[in-house]
Amino acid sequence: MKQQRVDTGWAWAKKLNIPAGAKLGDTVYLSGICSLDDAGNVVAKGDVYGQSKRTFENIEEALACAGATMADVVKITTYLTDISTYKDFAKARTEAFPDGVPASTAVATPALVMPELLVEVEAMAVIGSGG
């Protein structure tokens, strides 16, 4: 079985040659996804809830490119630059997964790849496993 790159068509991902993730069989492994628009600009600067919402929208788009849905997500790992903002992140996460939050881990980190980024989420999904 050979892995396939998950290609969303995001301009910044093409420029940097970074895939949104990889698909192996029915399993999708997404790279760390942030609140970037197609051009690579940070959306909702200074707002953890807004960045989290956009991050989950980007995850949904990447999953769709691989043939998966948010309901197929089995695990996420979240990186927050300020753990005291977890409540705002958790609100967006609950909205993104209305049928139940998948297995989740949250980690505090001093910084992400761009100083304006406050949250980054990795996701794993199994196509067809959702309700």
Backbone bond lengths (Angstrom), bond angles and torsions (degrees), N, CA, C in turn:
res aa  C-N    CA-C-N  psi(-1)  N-CA   C-N-CA  omega(-1)  CA-C   N-CA-C  phi
1 M - - - 1.437 - - 1.529 108.18 -
2 K 1.311 115.95 132.61 1.458 121.08 -177.84 1.520 110.20 -109.76
3 Q 1.320 116.26 138.36 1.459 119.74 178.78 1.524 111.59 -76.41
4 Q 1.332 115.00 152.73 1.464 121.93 177.36 1.520 108.45 -121.44
5 R 1.331 116.83 144.00 1.464 121.02 174.65 1.519 109.12 -74.84
6 V 1.313 116.09 142.92 1.459 121.53 173.38 1.522 106.32 -90.05
7 D 1.328 116.14 112.14 1.463 121.94 -176.46 1.518 110.22 -108.86
8 T 1.322 116.26 111.21 1.465 122.37 -179.84 1.525 112.13 -89.48
9 G 1.323 116.66 -16.05 1.454 120.13 -175.25 1.519 113.22 83.76
10 W 1.331 118.16 4.66 1.462 120.77 178.48 1.527 109.16 -61.65
11 A 1.316 116.73 128.57 1.464 122.24 -176.01 1.528 111.99 -58.65
12 W 1.315 116.67 -43.47 1.471 119.37 -178.06 1.522 111.68 -65.48
13 A 1.333 117.17 -35.23 1.469 120.60 179.83 1.524 110.64 -68.13
14 K 1.331 115.79 -39.40 1.465 119.52 177.05 1.522 110.71 -64.97
15 K 1.330 116.48 -44.31 1.467 121.64 -179.09 1.529 111.40 -59.42
16 L 1.323 116.68 -42.01 1.462 121.58 -177.82 1.529 113.31 -91.25
17 N 1.350 116.57 -3.29 1.460 122.26 -178.27 1.526 111.77 56.87
18 I 1.345 115.14 43.61 1.458 121.85 178.43 1.523 108.08 -114.07
19 P 1.324 118.22 118.15 1.467 118.82 178.64 1.526 110.80 -75.03
20 A 1.310 115.91 154.74 1.471 119.67 174.33 1.518 109.59 -67.34
21 G 1.326 116.21 -22.39 1.453 120.08 179.35 1.508 110.83 171.88
22 A 1.321 114.33 -166.00 1.460 121.53 179.07 1.522 108.76 -136.08
23 K 1.334 114.41 145.80 1.460 121.14 177.67 1.522 107.30 -117.53
24 L 1.319 115.71 130.69 1.456 122.19 177.63 1.517 106.56 -132.19
25 G 1.321 116.04 108.37 1.457 119.85 -174.16 1.519 109.47 63.19
26 D 1.323 116.50 -125.91 1.462 121.74 179.20 1.526 112.87 -95.46
27 T 1.321 117.20 7.37 1.463 120.60 -177.56 1.520 110.21 -105.93
28 V 1.340 115.26 134.63 1.461 122.16 179.46 1.523 107.69 -117.17
29 Y 1.319 115.71 128.20 1.460 123.10 177.75 1.522 107.01 -114.91
30 L 1.324 117.62 110.24 1.458 119.52 -179.95 1.519 110.86 -90.06
31 S 1.313 114.66 142.47 1.459 121.54 171.73 1.522 108.46 -64.39
32 G 1.317 117.37 173.02 1.456 120.16 173.24 1.525 108.54 -61.49
33 I 1.318 116.81 122.21 1.460 122.96 -178.26 1.523 108.13 -108.55
34 C 1.338 115.67 138.58 1.462 121.84 -177.85 1.521 110.08 -124.96
35 S 1.317 115.20 -173.21 1.465 121.61 -178.04 1.528 110.87 -91.70
36 L 1.333 115.72 56.86 1.462 120.08 178.29 1.519 109.98 -99.90
37 D 1.340 115.64 146.19 1.457 119.00 171.08 1.523 108.02 -83.85
38 D 1.318 117.55 179.89 1.461 121.96 -176.27 1.520 112.98 -56.06
39 A 1.331 116.96 -34.04 1.467 121.30 -177.82 1.521 113.04 -83.60
40 G 1.327 117.67 -8.77 1.459 120.80 179.52 1.513 114.23 98.80
41 N 1.329 117.74 11.69 1.465 121.68 177.10 1.525 109.86 -84.31
42 V 1.328 116.24 141.47 1.464 120.87 178.69 1.527 109.19 -73.05
43 V 1.315 115.88 129.44 1.466 123.55 177.59 1.530 108.04 -96.23
44 A 1.318 117.62 139.89 1.472 124.23 175.27 1.530 112.51 63.32
45 K 1.317 116.30 50.81 1.474 120.48 178.56 1.524 110.44 -55.97
46 G 1.338 115.88 134.09 1.453 121.92 177.49 1.517 115.52 77.61
47 D 1.332 118.66 4.99 1.459 123.12 -174.05 1.530 109.97 -127.43
48 V 1.323 116.93 100.91 1.471 121.25 -177.51 1.526 111.48 -61.26
49 Y 1.311 117.54 -42.86 1.461 119.90 179.19 1.530 110.02 -61.65
50 G 1.318 117.62 -49.10 1.467 121.56 179.73 1.519 112.25 -61.58
51 Q 1.326 116.84 -41.72 1.464 119.76 177.76 1.525 110.96 -66.62
52 S 1.309 116.76 -38.12 1.466 120.10 179.46 1.520 110.54 -65.76
53 K 1.329 117.02 -42.92 1.472 120.71 177.37 1.527 110.01 -57.56
54 R 1.327 117.16 -48.86 1.473 120.77 -178.56 1.526 110.11 -65.68
55 T 1.314 117.42 -38.12 1.463 120.90 178.23 1.525 110.40 -59.22
56 F 1.327 117.23 -46.17 1.466 120.01 179.60 1.525 111.74 -68.17
57 E 1.319 118.08 -32.56 1.473 120.45 173.47 1.526 110.13 -63.52
58 N 1.333 116.74 -41.34 1.465 120.57 178.01 1.528 111.32 -66.67
59 I 1.317 116.73 -38.09 1.466 120.62 176.74 1.526 109.51 -62.43
60 E 1.316 116.83 -45.12 1.463 120.92 179.34 1.534 110.54 -59.39
61 E 1.327 116.66 -42.06 1.464 120.42 178.75 1.524 111.35 -64.72
62 A 1.319 117.22 -44.47 1.467 120.86 179.71 1.527 110.84 -63.82
63 L 1.314 116.88 -42.19 1.466 120.16 178.37 1.523 110.96 -61.33
64 A 1.333 116.79 -42.69 1.466 120.52 179.75 1.522 110.81 -60.02
65 C 1.320 117.13 -37.17 1.469 120.71 178.12 1.524 111.69 -64.30
66 A 1.327 116.42 -22.97 1.462 121.39 179.81 1.530 112.01 -100.11
67 G 1.337 117.02 0.78 1.459 120.36 -179.61 1.510 114.75 86.43
68 A 1.329 116.93 18.31 1.463 121.52 -179.10 1.524 110.18 -116.64
69 T 1.326 115.34 169.28 1.460 122.03 177.26 1.525 109.36 -127.23
70 M 1.316 115.87 171.31 1.463 120.16 176.53 1.534 110.68 -61.72
71 A 1.312 117.47 -31.12 1.465 120.77 178.53 1.525 111.98 -66.36
72 D 1.329 117.43 -19.88 1.461 122.04 179.85 1.525 113.35 -84.96
73 V 1.335 117.40 -7.68 1.474 121.15 -177.98 1.524 109.21 -69.76
74 V 1.331 115.22 127.98 1.465 120.47 -179.38 1.528 112.65 -107.94
75 K 1.350 117.13 -18.60 1.474 120.15 -176.55 1.512 109.78 -158.32
76 I 1.334 116.41 137.46 1.457 120.99 170.36 1.522 109.26 -129.37
77 T 1.313 115.49 149.99 1.457 122.64 171.58 1.514 106.81 -125.10
78 T 1.322 115.71 126.31 1.459 122.22 -175.29 1.517 110.50 -114.29
79 Y 1.323 115.59 139.84 1.461 123.37 175.80 1.523 107.28 -117.22
80 L 1.335 116.50 121.34 1.459 122.76 178.86 1.525 109.41 -117.76
81 T 1.320 116.66 137.01 1.467 119.53 178.44 1.520 112.08 -79.97
82 D 1.320 117.52 -12.75 1.472 122.26 177.45 1.530 107.54 -144.78
83 I 1.315 116.77 103.89 1.461 120.78 -174.99 1.529 111.97 -64.16
84 S 1.318 117.39 -18.73 1.470 119.16 178.25 1.530 111.66 -69.69
85 T 1.331 117.58 -10.83 1.471 121.74 178.14 1.530 111.49 -94.70
86 Y 1.323 116.65 9.03 1.463 120.90 -177.32 1.526 112.18 -54.96
87 K 1.313 118.12 -38.47 1.466 121.73 -178.65 1.530 110.71 -58.84
88 D 1.327 117.69 -42.20 1.468 121.36 178.86 1.529 110.92 -66.22
89 F 1.329 116.38 -41.47 1.462 120.52 176.04 1.531 109.84 -62.27
90 A 1.325 116.70 -46.90 1.468 121.40 -176.23 1.530 111.59 -60.98
91 K 1.322 117.19 -34.70 1.465 120.46 177.35 1.528 109.98 -62.46
92 A 1.319 117.01 -46.56 1.475 120.93 179.32 1.529 110.65 -65.76
93 R 1.325 117.17 -37.32 1.469 121.10 179.13 1.524 110.72 -63.75
94 T 1.315 116.85 -44.04 1.464 120.86 178.67 1.531 110.75 -61.98
95 E 1.327 116.93 -39.94 1.466 120.89 177.52 1.527 111.37 -65.97
96 A 1.327 117.09 -35.46 1.464 121.51 -179.02 1.530 111.76 -72.36
97 F 1.323 116.72 -25.51 1.464 121.94 -178.42 1.532 109.56 -125.33
98 P 1.321 117.79 69.75 1.471 120.85 -175.37 1.522 114.08 -63.67
99 D 1.321 118.49 -20.83 1.462 121.29 -179.84 1.519 112.68 -92.73
100 G 1.331 116.70 5.25 1.466 121.42 179.54 1.504 111.50 128.68
101 V 1.304 115.39 133.23 1.458 122.31 -179.24 1.527 109.20 -73.32
102 P 1.344 117.36 136.17 1.472 119.56 177.18 1.527 111.04 -72.50
103 A 1.319 116.57 175.16 1.458 120.69 174.03 1.532 107.33 -52.14
104 S 1.331 116.45 135.09 1.460 120.13 -171.01 1.518 111.84 -140.93
105 T 1.328 114.56 144.91 1.449 122.59 172.35 1.517 107.40 -131.39
106 A 1.324 116.85 139.39 1.467 121.42 175.34 1.518 108.53 -123.57
107 V 1.319 115.64 134.11 1.455 122.31 -176.85 1.521 108.96 -127.71
108 A 1.328 116.70 135.82 1.458 120.50 173.61 1.521 108.33 -87.27
109 T 1.330 115.65 135.63 1.455 121.25 178.83 1.526 108.18 -136.24
110 P 1.320 118.27 146.90 1.466 118.87 -177.50 1.530 114.06 -68.98
111 A 1.324 117.65 -25.19 1.464 119.90 -177.57 1.518 110.10 -163.13
112 L 1.341 114.33 157.99 1.463 121.83 173.22 1.522 107.75 -114.24
113 V 1.314 118.37 -177.20 1.459 122.36 -171.23 1.537 113.57 -62.60
114 M 1.326 117.60 -27.24 1.463 122.15 175.55 1.527 107.23 -122.44
115 P 1.332 118.40 135.80 1.468 120.13 -175.33 1.529 114.54 -59.70
116 E 1.331 118.05 -26.35 1.468 120.93 -178.72 1.522 112.92 -77.64
117 L 1.336 117.03 -15.98 1.465 120.84 -178.25 1.520 110.57 -77.81
118 L 1.327 115.23 133.84 1.461 122.07 -179.06 1.524 112.67 -112.23
119 V 1.336 117.16 -17.77 1.466 121.71 -176.13 1.530 109.68 -147.42
120 E 1.315 115.15 143.46 1.465 122.66 174.92 1.522 107.09 -142.21
121 V 1.331 116.52 140.18 1.464 120.56 -176.22 1.521 110.10 -132.18
122 E 1.333 116.48 129.96 1.457 123.31 169.86 1.524 106.83 -98.62
123 A 1.333 117.23 146.68 1.463 119.20 178.99 1.524 110.74 -138.69
124 M 1.322 115.02 148.41 1.460 122.03 172.99 1.527 107.29 -124.33
125 A 1.327 116.31 136.04 1.457 120.83 -179.47 1.520 109.90 -136.71
126 V 1.313 115.16 151.93 1.452 122.08 174.12 1.534 106.56 -117.87
127 I 1.319 115.53 114.38 1.460 121.46 -175.08 1.531 110.56 -58.79
128 G 1.318 114.36 128.98 1.468 120.07 178.20 1.514 114.90 86.11
129 S 1.322 117.75 -0.49 1.469 119.66 -176.79 1.520 113.51 -85.76
130 G 1.329 116.74 -14.92 1.458 121.26 -177.43 1.514 112.54 -75.81
131 G 1.321 113.56 165.49 1.462 119.71 -179.42 1.437 111.91 -74.93
